[in-house]
């Protein structure tokens, strides 16, 4: 199975992670949505990859991911309305997120087994990171956890953590920690690189 560096993965998933990082409930909802979209799109593309012409792989990945992202949004709205209201339009961002497309590419290029393993790993890494980020922002920024007030911390709140700039600073610090733990990694594959405008011949750069 193709390896992926955790920092690269979390960088590609920056938008949904940051969007869900102000409240643990929102982070949980986004993590569930990411898991659903990753597994469903990977399963479908992995099963159909031999039937999809090479020139149609990217459009197939886009349509599949967008469809399952919409499905995840509807399911969360039905079963976790509080998280859905917190996330708002950011749930729809999963339809165009490069982290999801990276997993879809594996399903089209390497087959179902490798793709499912990578999808699970991606979802777990994203969930752990998003939940830690949300817990830190909510506990130390709002003196609460999952909406429940922590009275002992009210006097020590750091309002900056609830702002976009504070969230980005904390996100960067956590990425640095992950990069310290996992110092080596590989670049993304052909479809993902094409989506961000990088030439395949520069893959090892």
C-alpha positions as CSV (number, residue, x, y, z in Angstrom):
1,X,0.0,0.0,0.0
2,X,1.3,3.5,-0.9
3,X,2.4,5.3,2.2
4,X,1.3,8.9,3.0
5,X,3.0,11.3,5.3
6,X,0.7,12.4,8.2
7,X,1.6,16.1,7.8
8,X,0.8,16.0,4.0
9,X,-2.5,14.3,4.8
10,X,-3.4,16.9,7.4
11,X,-2.3,19.7,5.2
12,X,-4.6,18.5,2.4
13,X,-7.4,18.2,5.0
14,X,-6.8,21.6,6.5
15,X,-10.1,23.3,5.6
16,X,-12.4,20.7,7.2
17,X,-10.2,20.3,10.2
18,X,-10.1,24.0,10.9
19,X,-13.8,24.4,10.2
20,X,-14.6,21.8,12.8
21,X,-12.0,22.8,15.4
22,X,-14.0,25.3,17.6
23,X,-16.1,22.6,19.3
24,X,-15.6,18.9,20.0
25,X,-19.1,18.1,18.8
26,X,-18.4,19.7,15.4
27,X,-15.0,17.9,15.2
28,X,-16.8,14.5,15.9
29,X,-19.4,15.2,13.2
30,X,-16.8,16.2,10.6
31,X,-14.7,13.1,11.5
32,X,-17.7,10.9,10.9
33,X,-18.5,12.6,7.6
34,X,-14.8,12.2,6.5
35,X,-15.0,8.5,7.4
36,X,-18.2,7.9,5.5
37,X,-17.1,9.8,2.4
38,X,-13.7,8.1,2.4
39,X,-15.0,4.5,2.9
40,X,-17.9,4.8,0.5
41,X,-16.1,6.5,-2.3
42,X,-13.1,4.2,-1.9
43,X,-15.3,1.1,-2.0
44,X,-17.2,2.2,-5.1
45,X,-14.2,3.4,-7.1
46,X,-12.2,0.3,-6.1
47,X,-14.9,-2.0,-7.3
48,X,-15.3,-0.1,-10.6
49,X,-11.8,0.9,-11.3
50,X,-11.3,-1.7,-14.1
51,X,-14.4,-0.5,-15.9
52,X,-13.4,3.2,-15.8
53,X,-11.2,4.4,-18.7
54,X,-8.0,6.2,-17.7
55,X,-9.2,9.5,-19.2
56,X,-12.4,9.3,-17.1
57,X,-10.7,8.5,-13.8
58,X,-10.5,12.1,-12.5
59,X,-14.1,13.0,-13.4
60,X,-15.3,9.7,-11.9
61,X,-13.5,10.5,-8.7
62,X,-14.9,14.0,-8.5
63,X,-18.5,12.9,-9.1
64,X,-18.2,10.0,-6.7
65,X,-16.7,12.1,-3.9
66,X,-19.2,14.9,-4.4
67,X,-22.2,12.4,-4.3
68,X,-21.1,10.8,-1.0
69,X,-20.2,14.2,0.5
70,X,-23.8,15.2,-0.1
71,X,-25.1,11.9,1.4
72,X,-22.9,12.5,4.5
73,X,-24.3,16.0,4.9
74,X,-27.9,14.7,4.8
75,X,-27.1,11.8,7.2
76,X,-25.4,14.1,9.7
77,X,-28.3,16.6,9.4
78,X,-30.7,13.8,10.3
79,X,-28.8,12.2,13.2
80,X,-26.4,14.9,14.5
81,X,-28.2,18.2,13.8
82,X,-26.2,20.1,16.4
83,X,-22.9,19.3,14.7
84,X,-24.4,20.0,11.3
85,X,-25.6,23.5,12.4
86,X,-22.1,24.2,13.7
87,X,-20.3,23.1,10.5
88,X,-22.8,24.7,8.1
89,X,-21.5,24.9,4.6
90,X,-18.1,23.5,5.5
91,X,-19.5,19.9,5.3
92,X,-19.9,20.6,1.5
93,X,-16.2,21.3,1.4
94,X,-15.5,17.6,1.6
95,X,-16.8,17.3,-2.0
96,X,-13.7,19.2,-3.2
97,X,-11.1,18.3,-0.5
98,X,-7.8,17.0,-1.8
99,X,-7.5,14.6,1.2
100,X,-10.5,12.8,-0.1
101,X,-9.3,12.9,-3.7
102,X,-6.0,11.4,-2.6
103,X,-7.8,8.3,-1.2
104,X,-10.0,8.1,-4.3
105,X,-6.9,8.1,-6.4
106,X,-5.5,5.1,-4.6
107,X,-8.7,3.3,-5.2
108,X,-8.4,3.9,-8.9
109,X,-4.7,3.3,-9.2
110,X,-3.9,0.5,-6.7
111,X,-7.1,-1.5,-6.2
112,X,-9.6,-2.0,-3.4
113,X,-7.5,-3.6,-0.7
114,X,-4.8,-1.0,-0.6
115,X,-7.3,1.8,-1.0
116,X,-9.5,0.7,1.9
117,X,-6.5,0.4,4.2
118,X,-5.4,3.9,3.3
119,X,-8.9,5.3,3.7
120,X,-9.2,3.9,7.2
121,X,-5.7,5.3,8.1
122,X,-6.6,8.7,6.6
123,X,-9.9,8.9,8.5
124,X,-8.3,7.8,11.8
125,X,-5.5,10.4,11.5
126,X,-7.9,13.1,10.6
127,X,-10.3,12.3,13.5
128,X,-7.5,12.2,16.1
129,X,-6.0,15.5,14.9
130,X,-9.4,17.2,14.6
131,X,-10.6,16.1,18.0
132,X,-7.3,17.1,19.7
133,X,-7.4,20.5,18.0
134,X,-11.0,21.1,18.9
135,X,-10.6,20.0,22.5
136,X,-7.6,22.4,23.0
137,X,-9.5,25.3,21.4
138,X,-12.7,24.7,23.3
139,X,-11.2,23.9,26.7
140,X,-8.7,26.8,26.7
141,X,-10.5,29.2,24.5
142,X,-14.1,28.8,25.7
143,X,-13.6,27.1,29.1
144,X,-16.0,24.3,28.0
145,X,-16.0,20.8,26.6
146,X,-18.6,19.6,24.2
147,X,-20.8,22.5,25.2
148,X,-20.5,21.9,28.9
149,X,-18.9,24.8,30.9
150,X,-15.7,24.2,32.9
151,X,-16.1,26.8,35.7
152,X,-12.5,26.4,37.0
153,X,-11.1,27.6,33.7
154,X,-13.4,30.6,33.0
155,X,-10.9,33.0,34.5
156,X,-8.0,31.6,32.3
157,X,-9.7,31.6,28.9
158,X,-7.6,32.6,25.9
159,X,-10.1,34.3,23.5
160,X,-7.5,34.2,20.7
161,X,-8.0,30.5,20.4
162,X,-11.6,30.9,19.3
163,X,-10.6,33.3,16.5
164,X,-9.5,32.1,13.1
165,X,-6.0,33.3,13.6
166,X,-5.7,31.4,16.9
167,X,-7.1,28.2,15.4
168,X,-4.5,28.5,12.5
169,X,-1.7,29.1,15.0
170,X,-2.6,26.0,17.1
171,X,-3.1,24.0,13.9
172,X,0.4,24.9,12.8
173,X,1.8,23.9,16.2
174,X,0.1,20.6,16.1
175,X,1.4,20.0,12.5
176,X,4.9,20.7,13.7
177,X,4.5,18.1,16.5
178,X,3.2,15.5,14.0
179,X,6.1,16.4,11.7
180,X,8.5,15.8,14.6
181,X,7.1,12.4,15.3
182,X,6.8,11.4,11.6
183,X,9.8,13.1,9.9
184,X,9.7,11.2,6.6
185,X,7.0,10.9,4.0
186,X,6.0,10.6,0.3
187,X,4.3,13.0,-2.0
188,X,0.8,12.5,-3.4
189,X,0.1,10.6,-6.6
190,X,-0.7,11.7,-10.1
191,X,-4.3,12.8,-9.8
192,X,-3.8,14.8,-6.6
193,X,-0.7,16.4,-8.0
194,X,-2.6,17.3,-11.2
195,X,-5.4,18.9,-9.1
196,X,-2.9,21.3,-7.5
197,X,-1.0,21.9,-10.7
198,X,2.2,20.0,-10.0
199,X,3.9,18.0,-12.8
200,X,4.3,14.2,-12.3
201,X,8.0,14.4,-13.1
202,X,8.6,16.6,-10.0
203,X,7.0,14.0,-7.7
204,X,10.2,13.3,-5.7
205,X,11.0,17.0,-5.3
